[in-house]
Amino acid sequence: MTILRWIMLTALLVAFLLLSVANWTPVPFRLPDGAVISLRLPLLLGAAFVAGWLPTWLYHLGAMATFRRKARSGRIDTVPGTSALPSQAQPTIVPPAGA
């Protein structure tokens, strides 16, 4: 599975590099104070990606730290999303529709 992840990351990096070389043009970017600066398109897209990814990743780290802390203290004893089912669930019998 690790090799598959590296292959996918390498393919994404190569695709990003090829698109960066093809689109290395300056684009106007308006700052909140009204000033306009000229940035290269790949740099602008990379900054937008990081601006979207970083808060989500930090939230994930915080949630995992909270989960680990609760698991160590014994406040939770199961993995989230699982439910305790009886060992042998009984099927539901539905009578036929016209009988």
N, C-alpha and C positions, 0 to 999 in steps of 0.2 A: 504494500500500500504506500510505503514511503517513496518508492521509485516512481509510482504513478503521480504522486503529488509533485515531485521534482520535475517530471516530464511536463505536467500541466503548467507549473510556474515558469519553466523555461520557455514553453510555447507562448504564454502570455507576455513574457518579457520581450521576446523576439518580435511579436506582433506590435507591442507598444513602441519598440525602438524603430521598426519600419514605418509606422504611422508618424512617429516623431520626426523622422528625417524627411518624410514626404510633406509634412505640414509645419515646417519650421518657419512660420511667418509671424510677424508681430500683429497683435490684435489690440485694439484700444480697450482699456478696462477702467471703468469709472469707480473711484473710491467713494466712500460715504460722505466725505467732505466736499465732493464735487470735482476734485482734481482727476484728470485723465492721465493714466500712465500706459505705456506700451509694453506688453508682455508677450513673450513667445507662447504660442498656443499649447505646446506640450507642458510647459511649466504651469500654465493656468489650469489645465486639466489635472495635472498631478496635485496641485494645491487644492482643487475642488474635491478630488478623491480623498485626500488626507483629512480635509475638513469634515467629510461625511463619515469616514471610517473611524477616526480617532475617538470621538465621543461614544460611539457604539462599543468599541473595544474597551474603553475605560469603564463603561457601565457593566459590561460582561465581567471584567475583572472584579469589580465591586460585588456583583451578585455571587460570583463563585467564592469570594472570600467570606461573604455572609453565610453561604451554604456550608462551607467547610467549618466555620466557627460554630454554627448550630449543630452540625453533625458531631463535632468533637465534644460538645457539651452535653450531648445526648437528648437534645430537644426534638430532633427528628431522627427516625430510625428507618425510614424507607427512602428510596430514590423518588424524586418528584415525578409525577405522571404515572406511577404504578398504583394499583389498587389491590387490596387483599380480596381475592376471590376464593370461594370455597373450593376444596380440592376436587370435588366432582359436581359440577353444575348440572342441574336437571333441565332437560329440554322443556320448552313450553309447547303444550299440545293445543293446536288450533282446530276447532271443528270445521268440517267442510262447509263451503258457502251455500248451498242450496238444499241441504238435507234436513 
